[in-house]
Amino acid sequence: MDYLPKNIAYLSQTAHELLQGCQVKAHDGTILYTPDGRGNYAALWTRDFAYMVEHASDLMPEQHIAACIRYLIKGQREDGAVPDRVRPDGVPVYVAGPENNPLGEPNLDNPMFLVIACDVYLKRVASNRRKSLFTEWAPALDKGMDWVPCSPQGLVFNLPEKPHSPYGFTDCIGKTGELLMESLLYWQACRQMARLHQSYGEKRRAAEYLARARRTEQNLDRLWDEKAGAFLAASVDCRQVDVWGNAYALAIGFPLGKRKSTLQQTLVRRYEDYMWKGQVRHLFKGEYWQRLLTPVPPDRYQNGAYWATASGWVMLATHQVNPQLAARAFEELIADFQQNGVYECVHPEYRQLQSYVVSACNPLGAARRLWERR
């Protein structure tokens, strides 16, 4: 595996170039990091920015990250909803899709992504600055987390009759009831907020967040499908195996107990059913989402294309039981990037939106964790 350090170096350089190329200046001078270098998504998207910070913050100037966090917080709605994106003119947009045709209610994932970005940034800055920064940002973070709708069992809940756009990389998909990916993000953000409050904020709040995280841990099994050996995306609409969510659960170390080994083996056994050129389908090959919030043809975009956004999670999820397969996924991904470019999503029949930043940043973070010598 002598190629691994070279591939990491290549991907790091590629991510750095994409991060340079995606920047635009806002009305107030803030440098915004947009999702792509082609101007297709010309705004600061909360989740894409959080992924950039989570997996490649060392490739971004510290002052840029703090300014973007403040730019997003300034756009928070009075009820706590965190913007899906904020435009360069400072106008916040809360719901996915075109502004004249929004996809349901405000996205469910943005409060968690704002927490993730802040947590990573606070780890990066000097320790004597962390308390003052967290004190500044905590009210917005708490308000956002309190806004997220959850079932009594502690899982993020999407009302079937009036659905929110869920996790942003499935914002066209009508997943309803209790949700997998969104609950995992919520669990992660609750644990981060508990740790931050314990260190720099309110001990009472820390205990509340730990209690929320424990409820999620105790009840995620409600989405387990024994026959599939994996978790379903949702409990009402789209009761289908969510490949991304299952890989993510393993990647972030969610406590799965006896399910862990089963899930790892499922992802290894069915690798060919969801991977193509190192990139990941949301569902197993041949399956399509049962409910959509807007029409998406089969084998296009979020309804059957393959994405590098989730490649790193598959690498992390499979490495423990099959390191050769994880390395193969990374090798195939880099080969495709070098031959064809870095796209938002790909398919044997088409490629969509070149210069998509998190397609490089997310796998880079995983590859560094797995193979970079420290």
N, C-alpha and C positions, 0 to 999 in steps of 0.2 A: 504493500500500500504506500509506496514511495510517492505516489502522485498526490496524496492527500494534502501535504503542506503547500504544494504548488496550486492546487485547486482552491485552497483557502485564501492564498495570496491573490489569486486571480479574482475571486469573488469579493474580497475586501476592496480591491482596486475598482471593480465594477460598481459596487455599492457606493463607494466614495464619489465616483463620477456621476452616478444617478442622483445622489443627494445634492451635488453641486448644480446639476442641471434642472432640478425640479423647483428651485427657489423662485419666488416672486415677492415683490415688495408691496406691502399693504399701504393703505392711505395714511397711516400714522408712522410709517417707516419700518414697522415690524417685518422681518424676513419670514415669510411663510413657506413651509415645506408642503408642496402639493403632491398628490399621489403619483404623478407621472411627469415626464419631461417633455410631453407633447402638448400641454395646455388643455387636455381633454377634461381634467378635473381641476379647474382653476380656482381652488380654494384650499383652506387648511382643514383637512378632514381629521376628525379626532382620532379615529382608530388607526388610520394609516400613519399619522404622526406618532402615536403611541408605539406602534410596531417599530418604526424607525429608531425611536429612543430606546426601546427595550433591547433591540438586537444590534444596534450600531451607533450608540450614543457617542462613542469615542471618535466617530467620524464627523461629528457635528459640534460646532462651537457652543460652549456652555451657555453663553448669553443668548444665543438663538433659541435654545430649548426653553429657558425661563420665559423669554418674551412670548413664545408661542403658547405656553401654558397660561400665561396671563391673558392672552388674546382670546383663548377659548373660554376661560372663566368669566371674562367680561361679557361674553355672549350667553351665559347661562340664563335660562328662563326663570321667572319668579317662583314657579312651582317646583323648581329643582331640575327640570329637564336640561341635560347637557346638549349643546349643539351637535348635530351630525357633522356640520361643517360651518366655518365662518368665512365669508367672502372677503376679498381684498378691500372692499369698501366698508368693512366692519359689520355688515349685516349677517346675523346668525340665521342658519337654516336648521330646523330641528328634525325634519322628516326626510327620509330617503326619497330618491327620485327627482324628477323635474319639479321646480317650484310651483309650476302651474298644474301639476298632476302628481301630488305627493302619494307615496305608497303607505297608506294607513296612518297610524299615530307615530309620535317621535320614537326613534330607534331605541331599543332596549339596552344596547351595549355601551353607549357612550359614557355613562357615569363610571363604569368599570375601567374603560380605557384611559380616562382622565386620571384615575387613581394610579393605574399602572405607570403612566408617564411620569407622574409626580414622584412616585416611589423610587423609580430608577434614577431620576434626576437628583433626588435628595441623597442617595447613596454616593453620587458622584461628587457633590460639592463638599467643601471643607466642613468638618464636623461642627465647628462653632457657628455655622450659618443655618444649620438644619432646623433648629427649633423656631427661629424667627420666620423662616420660609413656610414651615408647616403651619404655624400659627396664622399666617396670612392666608393660606390656601385651604385649611381644614374646614371652615364653614361651607365653602362651595362643594368640597368633596363629600362632606356629610350630607348635605342637602341633596346632592345628586344620588348618592346611594340610598337615601331614604325614599327617593322618588320611584325606584325600581319596583314594579309590582311582583310580589311573590305569593305563592300558595301558602296555606298554613303549614305545609311540610318544608318550607324553606327553599323551594325551587322557583326559579323565575317563571312567571306565568303570563301567557299571552291569551287574552280573551278571544274566543273563536268568533264572537259576533262583531267585534270591533278590534281587529288585531293591530298591534304595533308592527312596524318593520323590525324584525328580530336582529340577530347578529348581522353586521353590515355586509359580510361577504355572502350572506343569503338574504339580502334585503328585498329581493324580488319574490321570496318564497313565503308562503302562508303557513308557517309552522305555528301551531296553537296548542293551548293547554300548558302543561309543564314542559320546560325546554331543557335540552342537554347542554349545548354549547354555551348558551347564555348563563346557565346555572354554574357551569365551571368557571366562567369569567367572574361571576359574582362571588363565588367561593374564594377565588384568588384575590380579588380586590378586598373582600372582608378581612382576610388574613393580613394583607398589607396594611389596611387601616388599623387593625388591632395592634400591630407592631408599632406603627407610627404614633398612635395615641398613647400607647404604653410608654414610649420613649420621650415624646415631646408634647403630648396633649392631655386628654382626660382619661384617667384610669377607668371611669365608669363607661365611657364610650368604647374603650378597648375591650372590656368584658362583653358588651353588647355585640360587637363585631365577631368575637370568638364564638358566641352563642349562635349567631346566624350561620357561621361557617360550619359549626357542628350539626345544625339542622340539615344543611345541604348534604353533609357526609352521611348522615343517618338515613336519608331518603332518596338519594340518587338511584338506588336500586329499583325504584318505581318505574324507571325507564329501561331496565335490563330486559333483554330478550334472550331467554335461555337457548332457544333453538338456533339463533344466529350467533350466539356467543359474543354479543356486543350490545351496546346501548342504542336505543332508538332516539331519533332527533327530537321527538315531541310525543305527548300523550294523547292528543286529539287528532288534529290534522297533521299529516306527514309522519305517521308512525312507521318510519323507515330507518334503517341503520345509517347513521351519520358518520361517515368515515373520518371526516375532519375532527368532529367532537370526540370520537373514541381515541384517535391518535393524540389529541390535545390532552385528554385526561391522563394518559400515561406520561406525556412530555412534561407536564407541570407537577407530577408526583401526587395527584389526587389519591387519597387512601382508598384503594379498591379491594383490599383484603383478598379473599379467595378468587375474586373476579380477575385479578391482575394477570395471572398466568393464562387464563382462558382468553382474555382479550388480546394479549400479546400473540398467542398462537393463531388467533383469528386473523390478525393483521398480516402475519407472516404467510399463513396458508393462502389467503385471498389476495396477495400482493398484486398479481397480474390483473385482478378484477377492478383495481382502482388506480393503478399507476401507469403513466405513459411518459417516457423520456424524463423520468425523475419527478414528474408533476402529478398532482393528486386530484382525483374526481371527488365531488361531494358524496356521491352515492356509488354503489357497486355498478360496474358496467352493465348496461341494458336497463337500468332503473332510472326513473325520472320522478321529480317531485309531484306529489299527489295534489297539492294546492299551490297556486301561484297568486301573488298580489298584482302581477302584471304579466302579460304574455311573454314567455321565453321559449323559443323553439327547442325541441329535443337536440341534445348534443351541442348546445350553444351556451356560452356564458355560465350562469350558475345552475344550469339544468343539463349538465353533461360534459362540459369542457374540463380541462385539467389545469391546475393552478400550482405555481411554485410557492404561493403563500403558505401552504400547509406542508411543503416537502420536509422542512426541518422537524416538524412534529413526528412525521413518520420515521425519519432517521432516528430520533430519540426514542420513539416507542418500540422500534424493532431491534435496536442495537444491543440491548441487554441479553436477548435470546438468540439473535442472529446478526452478529456484527458485520458479516460479509454482505448481508442484504442491505443493511444501512449504508455501507460504503458503496455498494452498487448504485443505490438510489442517488447518492451524491455525485458519483462519477457520471451517471447518465444525465443528470441535471446540468452539470457544468458543460458536458459535451454539447448539449442542445443550446445552451446559452452562447457558447463559443461559435457554434455553426450558424445559429439562426437569430440570436439576439434575445433580450430579456423582455418577455411579454406579460401582460396581465393574466391571460389564459390562452391555452392552446388546445388544438384538437387535430387529428389527422387530416381534417378537411379545411381547417382555417386557423389563423392566429389573430388575436385581438390586442391592440394597444401596446406598441413597443415602448421601452424605457419606463416600465412600471417598477417603482422603487422597492416596495416591500417584497417583490418576487426575488430580489437579491438579498435584502436585509434579513428577512426571516430565516432562510436557510443558512446564512452566514452565522447568525447567533448560535444555531444548533451545531454547525460544523466546528465552531470554536470550542464549544463545550465538550464535544466528543473527541476531537483529534488535535487541537492546538497544544503544543508543548508550552508549559508555563514555568 
